[in-house]
Amino acid sequence: MFDGKKVLITGGTGSLGQALTAHLLKHNVGTIRILSRNESKQIEMESNFNDSRLRFLLGDVRDSERLSRAFEDVDIVFHAAALKHVPVIEYNPFEAIKTNVIGSQNVINACLENNVSEAVCVGTDKAVSPLNTY
């Protein structure tokens, strides 16, 4: 399923993104682009995985132009970028909307613009029965 495929993971340096990366590297994946806004986590992840199939891209799902460039020539997108810490986003609801809602729409649009064949949205159990904008 992943043989030779070019994969991109939004939020790739987060807990879900790293677990997904570890799983994909066990397969014959072509390349994995890790899109994240956290430069330090990218450096740490690159050191921990030490795999030439990984490419690290700085970017934010809020930036539709950046997504459009990052998604060029990608076969599969896993969307794992989100603000997930409920206490933080309760005090910053508009930031949560910009990232979790508008950012997700930007991911969908970038997939459509670049003819990405498969897109998967992943999340944690924190999204079950939400009481707020998360």
N, C-alpha and C positions, 0 to 999 in steps of 0.2 A: 504494500500500500504506500509506503514512503520511499521506495527504491528510487534513488536519484532525484527526489523531489526537492524543490527549494521551498523552505518553510520559513515563515516569519511569526514571531511570538511578541505581541504587545505586552508590556508589563513583564518582560522576560526575566528580569532580575528579582522578581517577587517570589514568594514561596511556591505558588502554583507554576509560575514560569520556569523556575529551576527544576522542579520535579518533572515537568513535561519535557524539558531539555534532556534531562538524564534518561528518560524513557526513549525519546526519539534517537538519541545517540547509540542506543542498542540496536537500531535498525540501520539499513543501508541508505540513510537519508543523504541527499546531496549536500545542501548547506542549510544552516539554521541562522536566520537573522534575529538577533535579540534587540528589540526596540525598547528603550527605557530612558527615562529622564535622569536616572541616577548614575552619574559617572563613576563614583566610588564602588558601587555594587557591580558595575560592569567590569572594572579592573579586578575585583575580587573573584567574580564568577569566571572570568577568563583564566585566571591563575588556577582556580580549583578544578575546572574542567579540562584545560589544556588540550583542546581538540581543534585541529585545523579546519573543521567544518563549521565552526562558529564564527559569525560576523557580528560585531557590536555596533549598533547605531544609536546615537543620542537623538531623542525625539519625544514628543508628547502627543497623545491622542487628541488633544485640543487643537493641534496645529494641522489642519487639513492639507496644506501644501506639503508639509514634511511627510505626512503619511503617503500622499500620492507618489512622491519620489521613492520612499522606502519600499513601497509595495510593487515597484516595477519588476517584472519578470519573476514573480512569486507564484507558486502553485497552490500553497495551502497557508491560510492565516489562522492562528489561534489567538483569540482576543482575551487576554487575561489582565489587562490594565484596568485598575479601578481604585477608587478611594474606599477603603473597607472598614476602617476603624470607626465604629458607630459613635462613640463619644466625641471624636474629632469632628465628624461631619454634621453632627447635631448642632454644633456651633458655627459651622461653615456650610450651610445647605446649598448656597449657590455655587460654591466650588464643587460640591458633589454633583450637582446637576451638570455643570460644565464638563466634568471628567466622565462621570458614569453614564450620562444620557447623551449629551452632545458629542462627547468623545466616541461613544459607541456608534452614533450615526456617522461620524467622520470615518470610522473604520469601515463601515458598510459601504459608504460612498467610494472610498479608496479601492476597495475590493472590486466594485462594479467598474470603476474607471480603468482598472488594470487587468480586467478579465481574470481575476483570481478564481480558480475552479472550485475551491472548497474553503469555507470559513466556518470556524467553530468558536462559539462564545463559551468561556468557562468561568466558573465562579465558586465561591465558598458557600458554606451553609449559612453564612451571615445574611444572605439574601432571602432566606426562607422567612415567610410571614413578616415582611418589613413593616415597621411602624413609622418610618420616616422616608426621606428622599433617597436613602440607600436602596 
